[in-house]
Amino acid sequence: MEKTFLEILPLAIAATFSPSGLLFITMILSGKEKAQRHALLFLLGAVIFLLILGMVVMETYKSAIGDAAHPGDSSGIIDILFGTMIILIITRSLIKKDKPQAEPKKQKKRPFVVMGFLYMIINVSTLIPFIAACKIISENQLGFADSLPLFLFLIAVTMLMISFPVIVTLTMPLKSEKVMGPVKSFMSKHGPRIAQVYFLAIGVYLIAHGVARV
């Protein structure tokens, strides 16, 4: 279990990097009516998607490696593909000229659970490392008692960045603006670059992890 934890930890940290998600949730919290409730519903929708995706990935992969003649080779190839995809995505984002991130428009009466669900579907930078981590949990065949805590830990870390503003608002309502103002400003300016550097490292990590298994 400890070995699996160490393998998925860097992927979980990569999955949580979501500057756009941070800006999105702070915009929801800036609403005048039921802002905290709407933000919690948004987070709930994102968590529901991750739960469904993670269970589907782990069950599908478990069946696949059971039928594979060389499960280690298949797992390694998948890791290499994931790593290559991450590097290609980051390379493309580095080549493109940076554009100011447009903040989401103020939301009125909308299904925030559905918005959170759909946001996570299109958040590719989160999904690739999350799926890769789910695959590692599944392939190590730890059993339910060990794999469940790891899976829940993975989801908790994946949701950490976009959950942070909500946690601050709920626990420190009077000081939340003082805390979130600098955080939002820093992530707007430097968040994408930090994420790009870390994702490149994760791409290399996955390729090395895959090569070691082939």
BELKALIN-V179511 format. One record per residue. RES is the residue in one letter. PHI is phi in degrees with one decimal (NA if undefined). Layout:
BEGIN
((RES & PHI) (RES & PHI))
END
This chain:
BEGIN
((M & NA) (E & -63.2) (K & -62.0) (T & -63.9) (F & -57.7) (L & -67.2) (E & -72.8) (I & -88.0) (L & -57.5) (P & -63.3) (L & -71.9) (A & -63.6) (I & -64.8) (A & -63.8) (A & -65.0) (T & -78.1) (F & -66.4) (S & -151.8) (P & -56.2) (S & -66.0) (G & -65.3) (L & -63.2) (L & -66.5) (F & -64.8) (I & -69.4) (T & -68.4) (M & -66.2) (I & -62.1) (L & -68.8) (S & -81.4) (G & -64.3) (K & -83.5) (E & -118.4) (K & 50.6) (A & -62.7) (Q & -65.6) (R & -62.5) (H & -62.7) (A & -64.9) (L & -64.9) (L & -65.8) (F & -60.5) (L & -63.1) (L & -60.6) (G & -61.2) (A & -65.5) (V & -65.2) (I & -58.6) (F & -62.7) (L & -64.2) (L & -60.8) (I & -64.4) (L & -60.9) (G & -60.7) (M & -65.6) (V & -64.8) (V & -62.1) (M & -66.9) (E & -69.0) (T & -63.9) (Y & -68.3) (K & -60.3) (S & -67.4) (A & -66.4) (I & -71.9) (G & -68.7) (D & -93.7) (A & -76.2) (A & -71.3) (H & -130.6) (P & -59.7) (G & -63.9) (D & -64.2) (S & -62.4) (S & -63.2) (G & -63.3) (I & -63.5) (I & -62.6) (D & -60.2) (I & -62.9) (L & -63.6) (F & -61.1) (G & -61.1) (T & -64.6) (M & -60.6) (I & -61.8) (I & -63.3) (L & -64.9) (I & -63.4) (I & -68.4) (T & -60.8) (R & -63.5) (S & -69.2) (L & -73.6) (I & -71.2) (K & -67.1) (K & -71.0) (D & -66.2) (K & -117.7) (P & -58.3) (Q & -73.4) (A & -78.5) (E & -76.3) (P & -61.5) (K & -68.3) (K & -60.6) (Q & -96.5) (K & -104.3) (K & -89.9) (R & -136.5) (P & -75.3) (F & -66.4) (V & -61.7) (V & -65.6) (M & -61.0) (G & -64.2) (F & -61.3) (L & -69.7) (Y & -59.0) (M & -68.1) (I & -60.6) (I & -93.7) (N & -85.6) (V & -60.2) (S & -63.6) (T & -87.3) (L & -66.7) (I & -62.2) (P & -65.6) (F & -64.0) (I & -63.7) (A & -61.6) (A & -68.4) (C & -60.8) (K & -62.2) (I & -65.6) (I & -59.7) (S & -68.9) (E & -70.8) (N & -80.7) (Q & 47.5) (L & -82.3) (G & 95.5) (F & -60.2) (A & -62.4) (D & -95.4) (S & -74.1) (L & -61.9) (P & -59.3) (L & -66.1) (F & -65.0) (L & -66.1) (F & -62.0) (L & -59.5) (I & -65.1) (A & -60.9) (V & -69.6) (T & -57.9) (M & -87.4) (L & -60.4) (M & -65.3) (I & -77.8) (S & -83.2) (F & -54.5) (P & -60.9) (V & -69.2) (I & -61.6) (V & -63.1) (T & -64.1) (L & -77.1) (T & -90.2) (M & -133.2) (P & -59.3) (L & -81.3) (K & -111.6) (S & -61.1) (E & -67.0) (K & -65.8) (V & -78.1) (M & -77.0) (G & -56.6) (P & -63.1) (V & -64.2) (K & -62.7) (S & -63.9) (F & -63.5) (M & -68.2) (S & -63.9) (K & -83.9) (H & -115.4) (G & -55.3) (P & -58.4) (R & -66.9) (I & -60.0) (A & -62.2) (Q & -61.6) (V & -63.3) (Y & -68.0) (F & -64.5) (L & -60.8) (A & -63.2) (I & -67.9) (G & -60.5) (V & -64.3) (Y & -59.3) (L & -67.2) (I & -64.2) (A & -64.4) (H & -61.8) (G & -70.7) (V & -61.0) (A & -66.0) (R & -95.0) (V & -75.9))
END
